Amino acid sequence: MNSPLISLITLTHNKSACTKLCLPTLLNSSPANWELIVVDNGSTDDTISWLHEFKNKCSTYNISVSIVQNAKNVGCSTARNQGAEKAKGKYFVFMDNDVAVRTASWLEKLMACMESDKKTAIVGPKLVYPLPPYKIQCAGVAISPSGRPLFRGRGCLNDAPEFNKSCTVQALISACFMVKADIFRKTGGFDEAFNPVEYEDFDLCYKISSLGFKVFYCADTEMYHIESITTARTPSLYNTALIIRHGLLFKKRWASVFQNEGGPPDRETRWRKIPPINLDDIQSLPLIK
């Protein structure tokens, strides 16, 4: 019996060096039935020409690649929804172009997490930094009763026991997660009110939860995440202002929910500053099983 098709959907907007580093690692994935859809948000560097070269390479692996080109940056929510419209899979995997494969069997493991409970509709891996000792970048997201997000495990050692247990969480970040295609469509997808970026992923998780489904963190599945390549280091995005504006929208929409979820106190959500990673410092991206 063939495994169900998984649609991988990623966005690009310039920063081709990051795309060239991360996207080819998908070919290191252990065998699974997947297609790739890349939505480009108006890149002006060599991203498009490289994507077509990569598409040709993927064809030798019998992997279908579709490229959607937008004339300008239409925002993350709109672009991801465009990708979803073209996707044919039973499951969608949304991932940023600064995410690379660490666990070779990541697709199978995420799918196993999804299928272990019919009420689970969205699952995310442990995201780690791509430099030794591969500390945790995000192990799912907790939301305080006042609406402040906490990236669980951020900056902690990879083997920290509290983050090596799979569990339900309040939210996940869209750097990488898998969602059931039918449930994604039922929610209406990513809300374009959160364009160009920030909080659209938390909002989607809460829409999925509101339908009675679970949001799940898969501790045995790891992916590298360079972090903030697509947002904080994009000059045209006023990231701090977007976080404030979209945070207020998220709180207005979901306050009645997260106020009663027993999330962490605000004092625990203080953002832990970690020096940005330079692509030139990444010498290798070793695989694990």
N, C-alpha and C positions, 0 to 999 in steps of 0.2 A: 504494500500500500504506500503510495507516494505521500510524503509529508506535505502539509499545507503550504501554499505560497506565502512568503513574507515579503512585504514591500518596504524597502529601506528608502526613506525620504530625507534628503539633506539639502541645505541651503548654502550658496556661496555668494560672497560679495567682496571681490578683490582678495587680498591676502593669499595669493596663489601658493606661496611657499608653504603655508599651513595646510592647504588642501592637498598639495603634492606629497606632503609627509604623511597625512592621516588617511586619506581616502584609499590609497593602495593597500593598506593593512586589511581592508575588507576581504581581500583575496586570500588572507591567512585564515579566514574562518573555516572551521571544519565543515564538511559537506552539509549543505542545507539548501532548501529550495527557495531562492530569493531573487528579487529583481531590485534594481537601483533606479531611483528617480532623483535627479539633481535639478533644483530650481535656482537659477542664477538671478540675483537681484541687481542687474545693471552693472556688472563688473567692467572695469575699463583697463585692467591689466591683461595678462596672458591667460587668465582663467579659462575662458571659453575654448581657446585653441587646445589647451591642455586637456580639458574635459573630453573633447572629441578624440584625442589620442587615447585617453584612458578608456573611453567607450569601445574603441577598436580592440584594445587589449582585452577587455572583459568578454568580448565576443568569442575569443579563443577559449574562454572558460565556459562558454554557453550561458553567460549571464547577460540578461537583458538590461540595457541602460537607456533611460530616456532623459533628455536634457530639455528643460523649459527655460527660455530666455526672456526675462523682463527687461524692458528698455530702461527702467529705473528701479530704485529700491522701493518696493511696494510694501515692505514691512514683513516681519516674521510670520505673523498670523496669516496674512493673505497668501504669502508664498507657500507656507506649509499646506494650507487648504488647497492651493493649486496642485501641489504634489499629490495630495490625497485624492483629488478628482481623477488623476491619471492612474492611480494605484489599483492593482487587481487582487492584492493579497487578502487572506483571511485576517492577517495581523499587519498592522503598520508599525514600523520602527522609525521614530523621529530622532535624528541625531545631527549634531552640529559638525561643521567641517574642522573643528579642533578636537574631535574625539577619534581615538584609534583603538584597534582591537588589542586586548591583553589576554582575555580568556578565549582560546581558539573556538571552543564550543559555546560561545556566548548566545547564539541564536537558539540553539537547542535548550540551553539552560533557562533562558527567559521564557521560552515556550512551555517548558515543563512546569515552571512556576505558575504560569497562566492557567495551564490545564489541570493543575492539582486541585483547584477549587473553582467551580463554575461561577461563583460570585466575584471572582477576581477579574477585573477588566483592564487594568493597566499595571505594568511591572517595570521596575527600573533596576539597573545594576549598581554595584559599588563603583563609584568613579574615583580614580586615583591620579595623583600627579605623575608625569612621565619621567621623573628622575628618581634614582635611588635615594631613600629607601622606599619609595612609592607610597608616600603617606596618603591618607584619605582626603579627597576633595569634597565628596558628598555621598553620604550613605542614607539617602532619603531626606525628606524635609519635615520638620516639625513647625507648627504655627502656634505662637503664644495666644492666650485669650484676648490680647489686644490687637492681634493680627500681625505680629512681627515674625518673620521667618527665621528658622535656624537650620543651617546645613549640618545635619547630624555628622559628627565625627571629623569635621573640617580641621585638618592639620594634625590629626591623631595618627599614631602608628597603624599600619595596615592590619596588624594582628590584634588590635584592641578588641577584647572579647565581646563587649557590648555592641559592636558593629559587625560582628561576624555571625549574627543570628538573623535569619530571614524573618520578616515581620510586616504587618500592615503599618502604614505610615499615613500621615495626613496629606502629604503631597510629594511630588517628584519634580526634578528639573528637566526641561526638555532638551538638555544637552544630549541625553540618550534615554529613551524609554520605549517600550512596546505597548500597544493598545489594541484591543479588539476592534477591527474595522467597523463592524456593525454598530458597536456602542459609540465609537467616535462619530459616526454619521448621525446617530440618534441625538447626540449633544449639540449638533450643528457645527462641530469642529472648533478650531481656535477662534476666539472672539476678536474681531478686527478692531474693537475699541481699544485693544491693548497694543496696537501698532505704534511705533515700529518694533518695540520689544519691551520686555519686562512684565512679569506676572501673568502672562498669557498661559503659561504652563500650570501655575497654581490654580488658576481659574478653571482650566480644563479638568484638573483632578477633582475639584470640588463639584463640578457639574456631573462627573462620573459618579462620585459618591452620592450625590443627590438622587441618582437613579437607583440607588440601593446596591451598588457594586463596590468592591474593595480596591484600594490602592496598595500595592505590595512592593517591598524592597527585597531584592534577591541577593543575599550576601555572598553567595558562592560564584557570582558572575562579576568579573572586573573589566572595566574599560578605562583607558587612559583619557584624561581630560586636561588640555593645556590651560583652559580657563580664561575667559574674558577676551579672547582673540577677536570674537565677533561683535563684542559690545563695547567694553571699556576702552579698547584700543582702536575704535572707529571714530575719527575726528568729527564726523557729521552727526554722531549721536551724543546728546547731552545726557549721559547715563544717570547721573545723580538726580537730575530733574525728572527723568522718566520713572525712576524708582519711586520718587515721592508721589508723582501724579498718579501712576498706575497702582501704587500701594493703597492710596486713598480710595480708588475705584474698587479694588479688591475687597477692602475692609467694608465699604458701604454695601457691597453685594452679599458678602458671606459672613458678616459679623455675628449674626444670630446662630451660625453654625459653630465657628471656631471658638466663640465665647464659652461654649459648653463641651468642648472636646478634651479638656484637661491637658492642654499643651504646656510647654515649659514656661516659666516666668520670664518676663522681659529681660531680667538681668542676665539670663543665660543665652540670650540671642545676640549679644554684642558681637559684631562682625570681627572675626579674627583676621587681621591683615597678614597676608603672606606675599613675599616678593614675587613679582611676575616672572614667569619662565620665558627665557629667550629660546627661540627655535634652534639657534646655533649650539645651545648647550645640550640638546638631545642627541646623544650619540647612538642610541639603539632603543628599540621598543620590544623587549623580550616577551615571548608568548608563554602562557601557562595553560594547563589543560582545562 
